[in-house]
């Protein structure tokens, strides 16, 4: 009972930290975009959290953890509508659910992850998407696509059976959002004024200090995102996870800052910030199985990828105001594949258990053998690319051809806050924006 209480308290703290990440996302998005669209972005983020949790309670949790029967395909399952009651016949809490945490804690922790996928899309489509179609997309993508895709690994589905490994969601969360963001940006088109004579033009965000605060909040929240994914308060494994997470973030930021300085001859704070996020996304798939050195390498590579990916995406004329595709998709893919390259690189003990640098057991030999292979990781990346690209395209394409997904030119130029919300985020301080 004492161990359950300790583990459960840690999981609840991590749940709160992941919830706090939504403030980080909101600050980052409004900071990197223009003042006239602030209310619109905040409205979308609040909608995602509230509706996301309700949908996850009604159908998402039981879609993601359907309890696949032995011998099933492991592609789709559904355990029923609503949440089960984790009570005994006597009306007391059923402590047999899990030795690490209660049923309710499990639901809430996983529910916080579910909303993140749509939040990633929100930043990429900022400043020109209609709020109504975005809300419809969120309902379908968070309510159906995310949990079905999540069941393939975390719900014991076919990718889990193949040995695919994604500790905290480089692919299951970040790439799921990243693929949808890529499709949405392509279907929407670029913002007015973003490209002139084929060359990308800078559209500065209105509050870089706020964006910086958002990244620091996200880094803090990642301690819950990755630390909670240990699914217990195990001191050795939790500590290792937090260390690898932080070192990857630091390496990602430093390398991105250096690379962008060499490429563009200026000290770009936004590249520094996105490098930190890229490092965090990159380490998320294997934060519990990486050595200290490997985590720094993974984060550093992610930081370099950010700089090149942002430049490449611009050349393709895909307008992503916050760099969400580079951060969440490109670094999510890299982090997932990195597990097949670096994962379980420590030595084993006599029992065939893998030890981290602190001497803590992180996996059995059979688990390590599965995850050491690069192919399951590649299969996982391709499988998630398929479901996310097809589903997001179908949803958004139908919306585009029926109700339309882009605001009018007048609405875009004058700002979505005034036209879609009738409000101004800063009524006493109005900038002359174009």
Secondary structure, DSSP 8 states (H G I E B T S, - for coil): -HHHHHHHHHHHHHHHHHHHHHHHHHHHHHHTS-GGGHHHHHHHHHHHHHHHHHHIIIIIHHHHT----TTS-SS-----SS----B-TTSSB-TTS-SSS-HHHHHHHHHHHHHHHHHHHHHHTTTTB-HHHHHHHHHHIIIIIHHHHHHTTTTS-HHHHHT---SS-IIIIIIHHHHHHHHHHHHH---TTSEETTEE-----S-HHHHHHHHHHHHHHHHHHHHGGG-S--HHHHHHHHHHHHHHHHHHHHHHHHHHHHHHSS--HHHHHHHHHHHHHHHHTTTTT--HHHHHHHHHHHHHHHHHHHHHHHHTT---TT-HIIIIIIHHHHHHHHHHHHTT-S-B-TTSEEE-TTS-EEEEHHHHHHHH-HHHHHHHHHHHHHHHHHHHHHHHHHHHHHT-SB--HHHHHH-HIIIIIS--TTTT------
